[in-house]
Amino acid sequence: MHNDPKNIVITGASSGIGEALARAYAAPGVTLHLAGRNADRLEAVADSVRQKNANAQIKVIDVADRDAMFAWIGAADDEAPLDLVIANAGIGLGKNDAPTLAELTERTFDTNVQGVFNTIHPALERMVPRRRGQVAIMSSVAGLLGMPGAAPYAASKAAVRSYGEGLRGAYHRHGVAINVICPGFVESGMTARNRFRMPFLMDADKAAHKIVRGLARNKARIAFPWQTYSFIRLLQMLPVAWADRLLRRSPQK
């Protein structure tokens, strides 16, 4: 684990938390490998990073493309050993984004689950032999409970949260730190589409600061804001029937 990582990969870096993390880590001597699907936005983020005298390299890539991701992560690590890999890319589709639940769920899992696998697996292959490195997985407070208004999204985030927390214990002995990030509502392109009230909506730069600090401390689970996280934890402790009744009132994504 590195309290001061110099070679960093961030997926989903063209907006929201990913963009804010790129700016937060930008400093002289730091190389940021930034991935996203929008070339113009990615280049704008890279320019802001370079203004802080950091080196920025961009890659327009779909995290669901396994072969492309393994090749890109491998090439970045060949250039200089990666200290920190943040699997941040994610989507939050609504019921109007796909004609069927099956397609909606498949598309969500392709990015939010398979995309995480395609980011962290090649990184772990490189980090384990040298017994150093850190991997961060972007989950969500929504991944702590089944959400009736966003079942595919919540399930995808639950999958990567559980996977990351399991790997943390397994890879500790290999000298690799694995951390899971569980944000609540954060200002981004994803939340901008929501047509419902979002309690404790947080500025992306503030969220990035919390994540950077949590990763430096090697926190197992970096969850915020505390109000949202505490409410979800309370729901977890209620009888299932009670929590179910309360969650039925949650808004549709």
C-alpha positions in Angstrom: 0.0 0.0 0.0 1.2 3.5 -0.8 0.2 6.6 1.3 1.7 8.7 -1.6 1.0 6.8 -4.8 2.9 7.9 -7.9 1.5 5.7 -10.6 -2.3 5.5 -10.6 -5.1 4.1 -12.8 -8.6 5.6 -12.6 -11.4 4.3 -14.7 -14.5 6.3 -15.3 -12.3 9.4 -15.1 -14.1 11.7 -17.5 -16.7 12.9 -15.0 -18.0 12.8 -11.4 -16.0 11.0 -8.7 -13.4 9.8 -11.2 -12.7 13.3 -12.5 -12.5 14.6 -8.9 -10.1 11.8 -7.9 -7.8 12.6 -10.9 -7.6 16.2 -9.7 -7.1 15.2 -6.1 -4.1 13.0 -6.9 -2.6 15.3 -9.4 0.9 16.6 -8.3 4.4 16.8 -9.7 5.9 13.3 -10.1 2.5 11.6 -10.4 1.4 9.7 -13.5 -2.3 9.3 -13.9 -3.7 6.7 -16.4 -7.2 7.9 -17.0 -9.8 5.8 -18.8 -13.3 6.7 -20.0 -15.6 6.5 -22.9 -15.8 10.2 -23.8 -12.6 11.4 -25.5 -13.4 15.2 -25.2 -14.2 15.1 -21.5 -11.3 12.8 -20.8 -8.9 15.2 -22.6 -10.4 18.1 -20.5 -9.7 16.2 -17.3 -6.2 15.4 -18.5 -5.5 19.1 -19.2 -6.6 20.1 -15.6 -4.3 17.4 -14.2 -1.4 18.6 -16.3 -1.9 22.1 -15.0 -0.9 20.7 -11.6 2.3 19.4 -13.2 1.2 15.8 -13.2 1.6 13.4 -16.1 -1.7 12.4 -17.6 -2.3 9.6 -20.1 -5.8 9.0 -21.4 -7.4 5.9 -22.9 -10.8 5.8 -24.5 -12.0 2.3 -23.6 -15.0 0.3 -22.5 -14.2 -1.5 -19.2 -16.5 -4.3 -20.3 -13.9 -5.2 -23.0 -11.8 -7.8 -21.2 -9.0 -8.1 -23.7 -8.6 -4.4 -24.2 -8.5 -3.8 -20.4 -5.9 -6.5 -19.7 -3.7 -5.0 -22.5 -4.1 -1.4 -21.3 -3.5 -2.2 -17.6 -0.5 -4.4 -18.5 1.0 -1.6 -20.7 0.5 1.0 -17.9 2.3 -1.3 -15.4 5.1 -2.1 -17.9 5.8 1.7 -18.1 6.1 1.9 -14.3 4.8 -0.4 -11.6 1.3 0.7 -10.6 0.8 1.8 -7.0 -2.9 2.3 -7.0 -5.7 1.1 -9.3 -9.2 2.6 -8.8 -12.0 0.6 -10.5 -14.4 3.6 -10.5 -16.3 3.2 -13.8 -20.0 2.5 -13.4 -23.4 3.2 -14.9 -26.8 3.8 -13.3 -29.4 3.0 -15.9 -33.1 3.7 -15.4 -36.1 1.7 -16.6 -36.3 3.8 -19.8 -32.8 2.9 -20.8 -33.6 -0.7 -21.9 -36.7 -2.4 -23.2 -36.6 -5.3 -20.7 -35.4 -6.0 -17.2 -33.1 -8.7 -18.6 -31.3 -6.2 -20.9 -31.2 -3.5 -18.2 -29.6 -5.9 -15.8 -27.1 -7.4 -18.3 -25.9 -3.9 -19.4 -25.5 -2.8 -15.8 -23.5 -5.9 -14.8 -21.3 -5.7 -17.9 -20.0 -2.3 -16.7 -20.4 -2.4 -12.9 -19.3 -5.9 -12.3 -17.4 -7.3 -15.2 -15.8 -3.9 -15.7 -14.5 -4.0 -12.2 -13.1 -7.6 -12.7 -11.4 -6.4 -16.0 -9.8 -3.6 -14.1 -8.6 -5.3 -10.9 -7.7 -8.8 -12.1 -4.8 -7.7 -14.4 -3.6 -5.3 -11.7 -3.6 -8.0 -9.1 -1.6 -10.3 -11.4 1.1 -7.6 -11.5 1.0 -6.5 -7.9 1.1 -9.9 -6.1 4.5 -11.0 -7.4 6.1 -7.8 -6.1 4.1 -7.8 -2.9 2.9 -4.2 -3.1 0.1 -2.2 -4.5 -3.4 -1.0 -3.7 -6.7 -1.7 -5.4 -9.9 0.3 -4.8 -13.4 -0.8 -5.9 -16.2 1.6 -6.3 -19.4 0.2 -4.7 -22.2 2.2 -3.3 -24.3 2.5 -0.1 -27.0 1.1 -2.5 -25.0 -2.1 -2.5 -25.8 -2.7 1.2 -29.5 -3.5 0.6 -31.7 -4.6 -2.3 -33.3 -1.4 -3.7 -36.7 -1.9 -5.2 -36.3 1.3 -7.3 -32.9 0.2 -8.7 -32.6 -3.5 -8.3 -30.0 -4.1 -11.1 -27.8 -1.2 -9.9 -28.0 -2.2 -6.2 -27.2 -5.8 -7.0 -24.2 -4.9 -9.1 -22.8 -2.8 -6.4 -23.5 -5.5 -3.8 -21.6 -8.0 -5.9 -18.4 -5.9 -6.1 -18.6 -4.8 -2.5 -18.8 -8.4 -1.3 -16.0 -9.5 -3.8 -13.7 -6.7 -2.7 -14.2 -7.3 1.0 -13.5 -11.0 0.5 -10.4 -10.3 -1.6 -9.1 -7.9 1.1 -8.6 -10.7 3.5 -7.3 -13.1 0.9 -4.7 -10.7 -0.5 -3.5 -9.1 2.7 -0.9 -11.9 3.0 0.3 -11.0 -0.5 1.1 -7.4 0.5 -1.7 -5.9 -1.6 -4.3 -3.6 0.0 -7.9 -3.8 -1.3 -10.5 -1.2 -0.3 -14.2 -0.8 -1.0 -15.7 2.6 -1.5 -19.5 3.1 -0.7 -20.6 6.6 -1.5 -24.1 7.9 -1.2 -25.4 10.5 -3.7 -22.5 12.4 -5.3 -22.8 15.2 -7.9 -22.1 13.6 -11.3 -23.6 12.9 -14.7 -25.3 9.8 -13.2 -27.0 11.6 -10.4 -27.9 14.6 -12.7 -30.4 12.2 -14.4 -32.2 11.4 -11.3 -35.7 13.1 -11.0 -36.1 12.6 -7.3 -34.8 14.2 -4.1 -31.3 13.0 -3.2 -30.7 13.4 0.5 -27.2 14.6 1.5 -26.1 15.0 -2.1 -22.3 15.6 -1.9 -19.9 17.7 -4.0 -17.6 15.4 -6.1 -14.4 17.1 -4.8 -15.5 16.6 -1.2 -16.2 12.9 -2.0 -12.8 12.6 -3.6 -11.1 14.1 -0.5 -12.8 11.5 1.7 -11.8 8.7 -0.6 -8.1 9.8 -0.8 -7.9 10.1 2.9 -9.6 6.7 3.4 -7.3 5.0 1.0 -4.2 6.5 2.6 -5.4 5.0 5.9 -6.1 1.7 4.2 -9.7 1.7 5.5 -11.5 -1.5 4.6 -14.8 0.2 3.7 -14.9 3.9 2.9 -18.6 4.9 3.3 -20.1 8.3 3.3 -22.0 10.5 4.0 -22.4 9.2 7.5 -26.1 10.1 7.6 -27.0 7.9 4.6 -24.6 5.1 5.6 -26.1 5.1 9.2 -29.7 5.0 7.8 -28.9 2.0 5.6 -27.1 0.2 8.4 -30.2 0.8 10.6 -32.4 -0.7 7.9 -30.2 -3.7 7.8 -30.9 -4.4 11.5 -34.6 -4.2 11.1 -36.7 -7.3 10.5 -36.7 -7.9 6.8 -40.5 -7.4 6.5 -40.2 -3.9 8.1 -37.2 -2.9 5.9 -39.1 -4.2 2.8 -42.1 -2.1 3.6 -40.0 1.1 4.1 -37.9 0.5 0.9 -41.1 0.0 -1.3 -41.5 3.7 -1.0 -38.0 4.4 -2.5 -38.1 6.2 -5.8 -37.7 4.5 -9.2 -34.4 5.2 -10.9 
